[in-house]
């Protein structure tokens, strides 16, 4: 059992983080640019504009004002004691990105990229979206700044997330259902790249996560790192110490990089990414890219991905549209390989158990994506035992998931939530009655150290 | 030294551009795709770009996507590609592999180079690999004596045109328009301007791809380029059920096009 310890600020590593990526966008062997030559000029322009903008006081001021007055930053940190009773006695703090305007962390990045679009003089933005949160955020920023907006969304996802499709259209965006391949996020990204290479003179691609070719992984991290910068200060302020672990769900990985970055130099703070294990990694029907994948090239960068022996991308599976992606941002692959962050799988069933639990114990309905991080906290809390302090990034709210959750729990005219398969039975190792401090024999119980 | 440069040079000696035909392996089946490639050669193609199926062909339009999707679902892999390479070489054209990067990386870069050379392949065209990221491929293609073709685009600045052409062996692939593969009514001036800009920085042959679909366009492009690359139009022959006969007829039409008004100076 790890005992919790105080990690004062002076113990931070001296190496100035971020020390990566390098000038050409590499995180060790990961990242880079694997793109058609036709896009290189646009990526170079974007990189130059971003580097100029991030040190421009007028931009910094404008961005800060938007975050404060439009998004509603800083987002609060909430302690969830009733939920924490199911986490082995650990204390659990939530970073409330669900309270941002538009309902998730996605707005942080989009406002930055929309300002950048205006700066480089383009009038049209395109975006890909999985759960629809990034699409809604992009449509929102486009409306705010008078840009024309087209969002590519897998046809399968337009069904799973119909509410967000309606929101995007209300905001004035054009939503194009993508009917190629697996009809999910991966294929939406392919279509967005095809649009971009065709219309690059007039159009900027507002990429939604820390994946893709350089400079997207860098740029999106810098726009999202506000989450961890705020949270680190907030936790220090209220607790006088740093958390023992920071947890976040990982699809492409933008909310996780956002909350991790400030803590990377804090060696004593464990960084834990929770990947979507779908039906279970062993079934092959999952989206746990680092846990179950291998290094390769997808969507413009080298990173872990789900692929077969021929190098074909394998379709991912998750109840969560926002995590249903066979790739992951290159910085996560790097953090994994250098051992600075750990990545664990969470099944659909475990995530939905946590989804129901947070809803009923705290009155907070999380996004199903974020519920993966909550499930990770339930398990890690039991491993670490009482007095452990966990910070969980609650990346989004669950309004968009009400229909999916109703189907999962079999809610119809019934008035009470059936907690779902496995919950409150002896079949689930993460069931809530385990006493504080007990280590739970889960899939990775042997990996704690 | 370079099988592609030799063949393109031979066409130039005849006062014409070379005809480069693209077809993906495994559509509609591996055998049928090899039969189609052979037919393309019989109809007059000098070079065959042998497409490696890939699940995420980000540079391709709907026609090639549809064909490649069939091959991906059938599990077509590099072993099938190497068979097609041997068949095209036996038919008398120069085989060059066209592949997105991940299938090559997954197969193993050195292994790919060794096996491709052994099968009689001239080299590879890599549409999503820029020379900046190509270190292992530059080394492996040197070691195996293979050609390597990178793309230039209308948006490439002069410094990149020069560096990319420098890294190429065989020819430089000029992507005529900003966009994905597919047939277009007109090829436009962008292609001619790009070829002229590329010629200003290199003596290597420059071939033009994206958008050419018939004999007239082949004739037009053949007047300023060393090679005319045709992809979607060939694939459409197969998608619309005209089979090897349709491919052979299209090749004949395009071969006539590149020979029309033979004004390309040597």
Interface residues (C-beta under 8 A of the other chain):
Chain A: X24 X32 X33 X34 X35 X36 X37 X38 X39 X40 X41 X42 X180 X181 X186 X190 X193 X194 X197 X198 X199 X200 X201 X296 X297 X298 X299 X300 X307 X309 X310 X311 X312 X313
Chain B: X53 X54 X55 X56 X57 X58 X59 X61 X65 X69 X72 X75 X76 X77 X78 X101 X102 X103 X104 X105 X106 X107 X127 X128 X129 X130 X132 X133 X150 X151 X152 X153 X154 X155 X156 X157 X160 X164 X175 X178 X179 X180
